[in-house]
Amino acid sequence: MSHNDSKVGDAKPNIQGDITLDLNDLSDVSASSPTEGQLIKYVSASSSWEASNAPSAVSLGYIWLGGKANAYSNSPAANLANGQTVYIWDDSPINTISGSTINVTSGNANANENNWVQSIELPSGNYVFRAQSMFEFSASGYAVYQIFSGSNDITNYGVVGEARGSNYGPSNSTSSGYYQITANTTFNLEITASSNLDSIANQGTTVSEFGLIYIEKLS
């Protein structure tokens, strides 16, 4: 009969000439029995759109530590010379990166001497690093810091201090970078260059209050 003369895909009109379409009626769609939550994905091998499971949610792994007050004189720091570790205090850091370790001081009778972050060990993967700090100065000066793996700096300069512009031009207090790790690797925050940094005793809680490290595992 005339109402069956035309079709859309596999769908035919009813006696009134109306066509009710299902997605699977289209000629380039093969999804006859989709299940709850599936998506339509184009498959070049069959030149068709097919029902496919949604990708699994990716759980972001990250480390966040610092921003808590403790006198820097309680840290293991002997001085603030170039090449020295910048210690960050945190008694409850956040760590959701499987296989990673935050190495901290421990076992001291004075509780304030514990939980100073010395280094961070990370498993293989791709990472984004961010770090920042602040210091007290005896006169107009600057401090430059970076995250290192051994002798290799893996983040750009983070620079603070009143005189930072005269030596490092426009600069950012956040030291950041991307790094790909193929085996377990240890990292620490170090002073790269400085001028007129005050003594350990005169740092007060500035270093711990403004010291932060954020590490995000991308894959």
PASEBA-1860 file (N, C-alpha, C; in nm, 3 decimals):
! residues 219
1> MSHNDSKV> 0.084/-0.120/0.000/0.000/0.000/0.000/0.087/0.125/0.000 ~ 0.029/0.240/-0.028/0.109/0.361/-0.046/0.178/0.405/0.081 ~ 0.114/0.376/0.199/0.178/0.425/0.322/0.305/0.346/0.355 ~ 0.332/0.236/0.284/0.455/0.160/0.305/0.561/0.188/0.198 ~ 0.534/0.290/0.115/0.626/0.316/0.004/0.759/0.375/0.051 ~ 0.761/0.447/0.162/0.885/0.511/0.209/0.920/0.464/0.349 ~ 1.050/0.464/0.379/1.100/0.424/0.511/1.209/0.521/0.554 ~ 1.232/0.525/0.684/1.349/0.593/0.739/1.430/0.487/0.810
9> GDAKPNIQ> 1.545/0.451/0.751/1.618/0.338/0.803/1.534/0.213/0.789 ~ 1.510/0.145/0.901/1.425/0.026/0.901/1.283/0.056/0.946 ~ 1.252/0.179/0.979/1.119/0.214/1.028/1.025/0.246/0.912 ~ 0.907/0.186/0.919/0.805/0.207/0.817/0.692/0.291/0.874 ~ 0.620/0.366/0.788/0.506/0.443/0.836/0.388/0.354/0.870 ~ 0.305/0.403/0.966/0.181/0.331/0.994/0.075/0.367/0.892 ~ -0.046/0.324/0.915/-0.152/0.346/0.817/-0.184/0.494/0.797 ~ -0.155/0.574/0.901/-0.174/0.718/0.886/-0.054/0.788/0.821
17> GDITLDLN> 0.052/0.712/0.793/0.171/0.769/0.732/0.273/0.820/0.832 ~ 0.249/0.800/0.964/0.343/0.844/1.067/0.454/0.741/1.086 ~ 0.572/0.791/1.109/0.687/0.704/1.133/0.739/0.727/1.274 ~ 0.750/0.621/1.351/0.810/0.626/1.484/0.950/0.569/1.475 ~ 1.047/0.650/1.510/1.187/0.610/1.496/1.249/0.570/1.628 ~ 1.324/0.461/1.629/1.418/0.429/1.735/1.557/0.463/1.683 ~ 1.648/0.490/1.775/1.786/0.524/1.734/1.844/0.414/1.647 ~ 1.812/0.290/1.678/1.868/0.177/1.604/1.813/0.164/1.463
25> DLSDVSAS> 1.704/0.239/1.432/1.648/0.234/1.298/1.733/0.307/1.195 ~ 1.821/0.394/1.242/1.909/0.465/1.148/2.009/0.367/1.088 ~ 2.039/0.386/0.963/2.119/0.288/0.890/2.262/0.277/0.940 ~ 2.313/0.383/1.002/2.453/0.377/1.047/2.462/0.361/1.199 ~ 2.355/0.316/1.263/2.354/0.292/1.407/2.327/0.145/1.434 ~ 2.413/0.086/1.519/2.396/-0.053/1.559/2.391/-0.057/1.711 ~ 2.273/-0.035/1.766/2.257/-0.029/1.912/2.118/-0.081/1.948 ~ 2.093/-0.207/1.914/1.959/-0.264/1.931/1.922/-0.288/2.076
33> SPTEGQLI> 2.020/-0.312/2.163/1.989/-0.344/2.304/2.080/-0.266/2.398 ~ 2.074/-0.133/2.396/2.159/-0.055/2.489/2.116/-0.077/2.633 ~ 2.210/-0.065/2.724/2.181/-0.080/2.866/2.197/0.055/2.937 ~ 2.149/0.061/3.059/2.152/0.184/3.138/2.293/0.243/3.147 ~ 2.306/0.370/3.111/2.432/0.440/3.125/2.527/0.429/3.007 ~ 2.491/0.349/2.904/2.580/0.337/2.788/2.575/0.463/2.702 ~ 2.681/0.480/2.623/2.693/0.592/2.531/2.699/0.539/2.388 ~ 2.680/0.629/2.292/2.694/0.593/2.151/2.834/0.634/2.106
41> KYVSASSS> 2.906/0.538/2.050/3.044/0.561/2.007/3.059/0.521/1.860 ~ 3.129/0.604/1.783/3.150/0.571/1.642/3.266/0.472/1.629 ~ 3.243/0.364/1.556/3.344/0.261/1.533/3.378/0.260/1.385 ~ 3.500/0.302/1.353/3.539/0.315/1.213/3.544/0.180/1.141 ~ 3.577/0.073/1.213/3.587/-0.059/1.149/3.455/-0.103/1.088 ~ 3.344/-0.069/1.152/3.211/-0.107/1.100/3.138/0.011/1.038 ~ 3.202/0.129/1.041/3.142/0.252/0.987/3.003/0.276/1.046 ~ 2.992/0.254/1.176/2.862/0.271/1.240/2.879/0.322/1.383
49> WEASNAPS> 2.767/0.372/1.437/2.761/0.415/1.576/2.709/0.299/1.659 ~ 2.781/0.266/1.767/2.746/0.149/1.846/2.733/0.186/1.994 ~ 2.652/0.108/2.066/2.639/0.128/2.210/2.768/0.087/2.278 ~ 2.815/0.172/2.370/2.942/0.145/2.438/2.931/0.188/2.584 ~ 3.000/0.116/2.671/3.001/0.153/2.813/3.071/0.286/2.832 ~ 3.023/0.366/2.925/3.087/0.494/2.957/3.223/0.467/3.018 ~ 3.322/0.554/2.992/3.454/0.535/3.052/3.447/0.544/3.203 ~ 3.532/0.467/3.268/3.536/0.468/3.414/3.584/0.603/3.465
57> AVSLGYIW> 3.531/0.645/3.575/3.574/0.771/3.637/3.718/0.760/3.684 ~ 3.795/0.864/3.661/3.935/0.867/3.702/3.945/0.933/3.840 ~ 4.006/0.865/3.933/4.025/0.920/4.067/4.158/0.995/4.071 ~ 4.151/1.125/4.100/4.270/1.209/4.102/4.353/1.180/4.227 ~ 4.481/1.154/4.206/4.572/1.136/4.318/4.649/1.263/4.344 ~ 4.660/1.303/4.470/4.731/1.427/4.498/4.787/1.426/4.640 ~ 4.884/1.514/4.661/4.941/1.540/4.793/4.927/1.689/4.821 ~ 4.878/1.721/4.939/4.867/1.861/4.983/4.923/1.870/5.124
65> LGGKANAY> 5.021/1.957/5.142/5.077/1.970/5.277/5.128/2.112/5.300 ~ 5.128/2.150/5.429/5.181/2.280/5.468/5.074/2.376/5.514 ~ 5.117/2.501/5.536/5.025/2.606/5.576/4.988/2.605/5.722 ~ 5.073/2.543/5.806/5.045/2.535/5.950/5.162/2.596/6.028 ~ 5.129/2.659/6.141/5.229/2.735/6.214/5.311/2.648/6.309 ~ 5.442/2.658/6.295/5.537/2.598/6.388/5.668/2.672/6.370 ~ 5.734/2.705/6.478/5.859/2.781/6.470/5.963/2.704/6.389 ~ 6.026/2.772/6.294/6.123/2.705/6.207/6.245/2.656/6.285
73> SNSPAANL> 6.267/2.710/6.401/6.378/2.664/6.485/6.355/2.521/6.535 ~ 6.233/2.471/6.524/6.204/2.331/6.560/6.233/2.235/6.446 ~ 6.259/2.287/6.328/6.286/2.202/6.212/6.430/2.150/6.216 ~ 6.466/2.055/6.128/6.604/2.006/6.123/6.701/2.104/6.057 ~ 6.652/2.217/6.007/6.737/2.309/5.933/6.851/2.362/6.018 ~ 6.973/2.350/5.965/7.090/2.404/6.033/7.118/2.546/5.989 ~ 7.080/2.578/5.864/7.098/2.712/5.810/7.006/2.728/5.690 ~ 7.011/2.847/5.630/6.929/2.876/5.513/7.017/2.906/5.391
81> ANGQTVYI> 7.126/2.832/5.382/7.218/2.851/5.270/7.160/2.791/5.142 ~ 7.217/2.834/5.031/7.174/2.779/4.902/7.199/2.628/4.899 ~ 7.103/2.554/4.847/7.115/2.409/4.841/7.055/2.338/4.960 ~ 7.011/2.413/5.061/6.952/2.353/5.180/6.803/2.323/5.159 ~ 6.757/2.217/5.221/6.616/2.180/5.215/6.531/2.284/5.288 ~ 6.418/2.319/5.229/6.318/2.401/5.297/6.218/2.304/5.359 ~ 6.214/2.300/5.491/6.127/2.207/5.562/5.988/2.268/5.581 ~ 5.888/2.185/5.562/5.750/2.228/5.579/5.686/2.143/5.687
89> WDDSPINT> 5.617/2.207/5.779/5.557/2.133/5.889/5.410/2.104/5.863 ~ 5.372/1.977/5.883/5.231/1.940/5.870/5.208/1.811/5.948 ~ 5.123/1.817/6.050/5.098/1.699/6.130/4.987/1.610/6.074 ~ 4.923/1.654/5.965/4.820/1.571/5.901/4.810/1.602/5.751 ~ 4.917/1.576/5.677/4.914/1.603/5.533/4.812/1.514/5.462 ~ 4.762/1.560/5.349/4.669/1.482/5.267/4.749/1.411/5.159 ~ 4.730/1.281/5.148/4.803/1.203/5.048/4.712/1.094/4.993 ~ 4.672/1.108/4.866/4.587/1.008/4.802/4.659/0.940/4.684
97> ISGSTINV> 4.792/0.960/4.675/4.869/0.897/4.568/4.918/0.761/4.616 ~ 4.863/0.656/4.560/4.900/0.520/4.601/5.047/0.494/4.573 ~ 5.116/0.438/4.671/5.258/0.405/4.655/5.353/0.517/4.687 ~ 5.302/0.632/4.730/5.389/0.745/4.763/5.415/0.749/4.914 ~ 5.523/0.817/4.952/5.561/0.828/5.093/5.604/0.971/5.123 ~ 5.547/1.028/5.230/5.592/1.158/5.278/5.685/1.133/5.396 ~ 5.812/1.164/5.380/5.912/1.138/5.484/5.920/1.258/5.579 ~ 5.894/1.232/5.706/5.891/1.338/5.806/5.980/1.304/5.925
105> TSGNANAN> 6.015/1.406/6.001/6.089/1.382/6.126/5.996/1.316/6.227 ~ 6.053/1.234/6.313/5.971/1.164/6.413/6.057/1.120/6.530 ~ 5.993/1.079/6.639/6.063/1.022/6.753/6.125/1.121/6.847 ~ 6.099/1.251/6.829/6.157/1.351/6.918/6.068/1.374/7.040 ~ 6.130/1.396/7.154/6.055/1.421/7.277/5.974/1.549/7.266 ~ 6.030/1.649/7.199/5.958/1.773/7.173/5.869/1.751/7.051 ~ 5.738/1.748/7.071/5.645/1.718/6.963/5.658/1.815/6.846 ~ 5.697/1.939/6.874/5.710/2.038/6.768/5.825/2.009/6.673
113> ENNWVQSI> 5.915/1.917/6.712/6.025/1.879/6.625/5.989/1.763/6.533 ~ 5.871/1.708/6.550/5.822/1.601/6.464/5.734/1.658/6.352 ~ 5.713/1.576/6.250/5.623/1.608/6.138/5.672/1.721/6.049 ~ 5.804/1.742/6.046/5.862/1.833/5.947/5.893/1.750/5.821 ~ 5.836/1.792/5.709/5.851/1.716/5.584/5.991/1.735/5.529 ~ 6.062/1.622/5.515/6.199/1.624/5.465/6.205/1.597/5.315 ~ 6.122/1.504/5.269/6.120/1.468/5.128/5.992/1.391/5.097 ~ 5.966/1.372/4.970/5.848/1.298/4.924/5.892/1.199/4.818
121> ELPSGNYV> 5.856/1.073/4.836/5.890/0.970/4.739/5.765/0.935/4.659 ~ 5.779/0.937/4.526/5.665/0.913/4.437/5.691/0.794/4.346 ~ 5.587/0.717/4.313/5.602/0.606/4.217/5.599/0.658/4.074 ~ 5.620/0.570/3.978/5.621/0.610/3.838/5.488/0.674/3.799 ~ 5.494/0.769/3.707/5.374/0.837/3.662/5.407/0.976/3.611 ~ 5.304/1.050/3.575/5.317/1.186/3.527/5.260/1.282/3.631 ~ 5.337/1.384/3.667/5.302/1.468/3.781/5.312/1.618/3.749 ~ 5.228/1.693/3.818/5.241/1.839/3.822/5.277/1.878/3.965
129> FRAQSMFE> 5.377/1.964/3.979/5.426/2.008/4.111/5.402/2.158/4.128 ~ 5.364/2.196/4.249/5.355/2.338/4.284/5.406/2.354/4.428 ~ 5.487/2.457/4.449/5.539/2.482/4.584/5.556/2.631/4.604 ~ 5.542/2.673/4.729/5.569/2.813/4.762/5.615/2.823/4.906 ~ 5.682/2.934/4.938/5.728/2.956/5.074/5.741/3.106/5.099 ~ 5.783/3.139/5.218/5.809/3.278/5.255/5.913/3.277/5.366 ~ 5.991/3.383/5.375/6.100/3.390/5.472/6.106/3.528/5.536 ~ 6.177/3.535/5.649/6.208/3.663/5.710/6.348/3.705/5.664
137> FSASGYAV> 6.366/3.836/5.641/6.493/3.888/5.591/6.552/3.987/5.691 ~ 6.684/3.992/5.697/6.753/4.086/5.786/6.762/4.225/5.723 ~ 6.746/4.232/5.591/6.744/4.358/5.515/6.674/4.326/5.384 ~ 6.660/4.425/5.298/6.594/4.401/5.170/6.666/4.287/5.097 ~ 6.593/4.182/5.063/6.657/4.066/5.001/6.559/3.982/4.922 ~ 6.600/3.861/4.889/6.516/3.771/4.810/6.553/3.627/4.844 ~ 6.464/3.536/4.812/6.491/3.393/4.824/6.429/3.322/4.705 ~ 6.506/3.232/4.647/6.461/3.154/4.531/6.457/3.007/4.573
145> YQIFSGSN> 6.352/2.936/4.538/6.340/2.796/4.575/6.279/2.716/4.460 ~ 6.312/2.587/4.458/6.263/2.495/4.356/6.250/2.355/4.417 ~ 6.169/2.271/4.354/6.164/2.129/4.390/6.270/2.057/4.310 ~ 6.347/1.974/4.382/6.458/1.901/4.320/6.436/1.751/4.332 ~ 6.494/1.679/4.237/6.514/1.535/4.247/6.664/1.513/4.238 ~ 6.727/1.488/4.353/6.873/1.483/4.353/6.929/1.619/4.316 ~ 7.011/1.623/4.211/7.068/1.751/4.166/6.988/1.814/4.053 ~ 6.877/1.751/4.015/6.796/1.801/3.903/6.679/1.884/3.953
153> DITNYGVV> 6.674/2.011/3.910/6.559/2.093/3.944/6.445/2.060/3.847 ~ 6.326/2.038/3.901/6.214/1.997/3.816/6.102/2.101/3.812 ~ 6.116/2.209/3.887/6.019/2.317/3.880/6.093/2.448/3.851 ~ 6.018/2.549/3.807/6.079/2.678/3.779/6.104/2.753/3.910 ~ 6.158/2.872/3.898/6.189/2.951/4.017/6.061/2.998/4.087 ~ 6.057/2.979/4.219/5.964/3.052/4.302/6.047/3.155/4.375 ~ 6.006/3.282/4.369/6.090/3.390/4.423/6.006/3.480/4.515 ~ 6.059/3.506/4.634/5.993/3.597/4.727/6.097/3.695/4.781
161> GEARGSNY> 6.050/3.803/4.842/6.141/3.901/4.902/6.128/4.037/4.835 ~ 6.157/4.138/4.911/6.143/4.275/4.864/6.231/4.306/4.745 ~ 6.349/4.244/4.739/6.446/4.275/4.633/6.443/4.174/4.518 ~ 6.338/4.095/4.510/6.338/3.990/4.407/6.341/4.048/4.265 ~ 6.277/4.164/4.245/6.271/4.220/4.111/6.405/4.264/4.057 ~ 6.495/4.305/4.143/6.624/4.356/4.097/6.713/4.245/4.043 ~ 6.689/4.121/4.085/6.772/4.010/4.039/6.697/3.910/3.951 ~ 6.567/3.900/3.969/6.491/3.800/3.896/6.373/3.858/3.820
169> GPSNSTSS> 6.373/3.991/3.805/6.272/4.056/3.724/6.132/4.022/3.771 ~ 6.034/4.033/3.681/5.899/3.989/3.719/5.904/3.841/3.755 ~ 5.859/3.807/3.873/5.871/3.669/3.918/5.746/3.628/3.992 ~ 5.732/3.497/4.012/5.615/3.440/4.077/5.659/3.368/4.203 ~ 5.580/3.377/4.308/5.616/3.308/4.432/5.589/3.158/4.424 ~ 5.514/3.113/4.323/5.485/2.971/4.308/5.587/2.907/4.216 ~ 5.652/2.802/4.265/5.745/2.723/4.184/5.666/2.604/4.129 ~ 5.659/2.591/3.998/5.575/2.486/3.941/5.645/2.416/3.825
177> GYYQITAN> 5.598/2.295/3.794/5.656/2.221/3.684/5.588/2.087/3.664 ~ 5.618/2.027/3.549/5.567/1.894/3.514/5.685/1.798/3.505 ~ 5.665/1.675/3.553/5.775/1.579/3.551/5.719/1.439/3.532 ~ 5.787/1.362/3.446/5.750/1.222/3.422/5.849/1.132/3.496 ~ 5.795/1.040/3.577/5.878/0.952/3.659/5.863/0.809/3.607 ~ 5.976/0.741/3.588/5.972/0.603/3.539/6.000/0.501/3.649 ~ 6.045/0.547/3.764/6.071/0.460/3.879/6.056/0.543/4.006 ~ 6.044/0.478/4.121/6.031/0.552/4.247/6.139/0.659/4.260
185> TTFNLEIT> 6.097/0.782/4.287/6.189/0.895/4.289/6.158/0.984/4.409 ~ 6.264/1.037/4.471/6.248/1.122/4.589/6.269/1.269/4.553 ~ 6.186/1.355/4.612/6.188/1.498/4.582/6.193/1.578/4.711 ~ 6.254/1.697/4.704/6.252/1.788/4.817/6.254/1.932/4.768 ~ 6.215/2.023/4.856/6.214/2.166/4.824/6.343/2.227/4.875 ~ 6.414/2.301/4.787/6.545/2.356/4.824/6.554/2.504/4.792 ~ 6.640/2.572/4.867/6.676/2.709/4.835/6.779/2.708/4.722 ~ 6.751/2.783/4.616/6.842/2.789/4.502/6.935/2.909/4.511
193> ASSNLDSI> 6.882/3.022/4.553/6.963/3.144/4.567/6.895/3.233/4.671 ~ 6.975/3.319/4.733/6.916/3.404/4.837/7.005/3.524/4.866 ~ 6.945/3.623/4.930/7.018/3.741/4.975/6.951/3.793/5.101 ~ 7.031/3.812/5.207/6.986/3.870/5.333/6.876/3.790/5.403 ~ 6.880/3.659/5.391/6.788/3.578/5.470/6.827/3.589/5.617 ~ 6.729/3.603/5.703/6.757/3.613/5.846/6.791/3.475/5.901 ~ 6.829/3.471/6.027/6.872/3.346/6.090/6.753/3.252/6.111 ~ 6.785/3.126/6.136/6.682/3.027/6.168/6.597/3.074/6.287
201> ANQGTTVS> 6.664/3.124/6.391/6.594/3.167/6.512/6.496/3.280/6.485 ~ 6.528/3.365/6.386/6.444/3.481/6.357/6.338/3.455/6.250 ~ 6.329/3.331/6.202/6.226/3.300/6.103/6.088/3.287/6.165 ~ 6.082/3.262/6.295/5.953/3.246/6.361/5.872/3.136/6.294 ~ 5.742/3.160/6.273/5.656/3.060/6.208/5.631/3.092/6.061 ~ 5.703/3.191/6.007/5.678/3.236/5.870/5.694/3.124/5.768 ~ 5.803/3.050/5.779/5.831/2.944/5.680/5.721/2.838/5.682 ~ 5.679/2.797/5.801/5.578/2.692/5.810/5.439/2.743/5.770
209> EFGLIYIE> 5.405/2.864/5.807/5.273/2.917/5.775/5.253/2.939/5.626 ~ 5.359/2.979/5.557/5.347/3.011/5.415/5.404/2.903/5.324 ~ 5.462/2.798/5.382/5.518/2.691/5.302/5.411/2.591/5.261 ~ 5.401/2.565/5.132/5.300/2.475/5.078/5.359/2.390/4.966 ~ 5.317/2.265/4.957/5.351/2.180/4.843/5.224/2.108/4.798 ~ 5.198/2.115/4.667/5.087/2.043/4.607/5.142/1.960/4.491 ~ 5.113/1.831/4.492/5.157/1.741/4.385/5.035/1.668/4.333 ~ 5.019/1.669/4.204/4.903/1.604/4.141/4.950/1.498/4.042
217> KLS> 4.901/1.376/4.059/4.937/1.269/3.967/4.836/1.266/3.853 ~ 4.885/1.286/3.730/4.797/1.290/3.614/4.767/1.151/3.561 ~ 4.865/1.063/3.568/4.844/0.926/3.518/4.955/0.837/3.574
END
